[in-house]
């Protein structure tokens, strides 16, 4: 895997967040050429190692700068989303869903137009039924997210994102959906 990733141009959306910055730093250490987009609403640029190219941009707004960043990338790891605690989700249901669907639409479309070969979509455990998430010990299976009804709009937006990626998977050499 190390040799496969060496010199690959990898774009990580939401790359200044906890998961994104750790992934970006690891890929950078492996010799990948890492690019990060983040609006810094929750992430921190200071968590990124030197050598990682950073752009502070809002993925809800498509513009020429955003299009340029996607161009020529081998891999897009899409981690960006509007997130918060459960109370935030409950008080901002519409905005969370609207923003996350818009972010996903833009990232997927820009990746297709840029002929990205590999697209990784980070979903969420919120796509699983609530009753399966509340057991003390429960190993969730991918099939558990089918025919579900998430309790918050964040989970619905992630399910829609998963479905969107499944509809365009032939546009990528590799497409991966991973629940985090």
N, C-alpha and C positions, 0 to 999 in steps of 0.2 A: 504494500500500500504506500509505503514511504516513497518509493521510486515513481509510482503513479502520480502522486501529488506534487512531486518536485517540478517547479517552474509552471505549474498550472495557475492560470489566472482565476482566482476565486473571489466572488463578490458575496459578502455577507450582509444582508439587510438586518437592521437591529443589532449590528455587530459591536456596539459599545455597551450592551447590556451584559449581565452576568454570564449567561451561556455563550453569547456571541463573542465577547472579548476573550474568554478562555479558549474558544474554538479558533478565533482569529490568531491568537498568540501561538497556539499549538501548530496550526497550519503554517504560520510564518517560520517557526522553528524547523519545520520539515522541508523548507525551501520553496513553498508555494508563494506566489505573488498575490498578496491578500489586499483586497479593497473592502472598505467598510462604509456603509451608509447608515446614519442614525440621526434622529432629530434631537438627541440628547435630552429628551423629556424625562427619561429614567436612567439612561446609560451615562457612562463617564469616559470621555476621550482619554483621560490620563491612565485608564486601565489597559490601553493598547500599547504594545511594544513598538519601538522604532522600526521603521521599514514598512509598516502597514499604512497604506494610503487611506486617509479618512476624508469623508465628505459629510458635512452637516446639511441634510436635506430632508424635506417632508415628503414621504412617499405617497401622500394623498394628492400631491400636486405634480402632474407630469409637466416637465419642461425640458428644454434642450440640454441642460446640465445633467439631468437624470438619464436621458437617452444616451448621452456620451459615456456615462459610467458603465452602462450595461454592455455597450459595444465591445466586442473582442473577448468577452469572458468565457471561460470553459465551463465553469460551474457557478450556479447561484444557489446559495443556502439562504432560504427565506425564513428568517426568525422574527422579523418586525411585526408588531401588532400593538394595538392600543390595549394596555393591561392595567390592572389595579387589583385591589382587594375585593372581597365579596360585596362589601357595602357599596363600593364604587360601582361595581357591575350592576347592582340592584337599583341604584339611583340614576344610572345613566344608560339604561338598556338600549335605547334607540341609537344614541351616539356611538356606543361601543360597537354595535352591529354595523352601522353605516360606515364608520371609519375603517373597521377591519375588512369589510368587503371591498371597499374602495382601495385600500392598501394592497390586498391580494390581487384584485383586478389589474391594477397598474403594474405590479411586479411580474405577474404571469405574462401580461401582454408585452411588456418591455423585454422580457426574457425570450419570448417567441420571436419578436422582431429582430433581436440581436443574435438569433441563431445559437443560443446557449445550448450546449450539448447535454449537460446534466443539471436537473432542477430538483432541489430538495425542499419540501414544504414541511415546516414544523407545525404540527397540529397541537392538540391539548387533551389532557385527560378529561376535560369538561365535555367532550363529545360522548362520553360514556354515560349510561343511565345513572342517575343519582343513587339509586338503591344499591348499585354495585360498588360505588365509591365509598359508601359509609361502613362497609364491613371492616372489621379489624384487620383481617388478612384476606386479601383477595387478589388473585392474579388475573388481570384483565386480558382478554384475547381480542384481537382485531375485530373478530366477528361480533363481539359484544357491543360495538358502536353502531351496528346496523339496526334499523327500525327503532331508533332511540328518540327521546324527546328531552334534549338538554334543559336544565332548569334556568340557565341564564343565556342572554343573547351572545355572549362571548363564545359559548359552546356551539350555538347555531351558526355563527359566522365561521368558526373553524370547520364545521361539517360542510358548509357551503364551499369553503376553500378547498377541502379535500375533493369534493365533487367536481369543482372547476378543473383541478389538476387532472383528475381522471378523464375529463372530456378532451383535454389537449395533450395527453401523454404521448401521442404519436408525433408531436412536434419536437419532442426531445429524444435524444438517444437513450437517456436514462431519466426516469422520474421516480422520485421516492417520496412517500408520505410517512412521516414519523410522528407518533404521538409522544409528547414530552410531559 
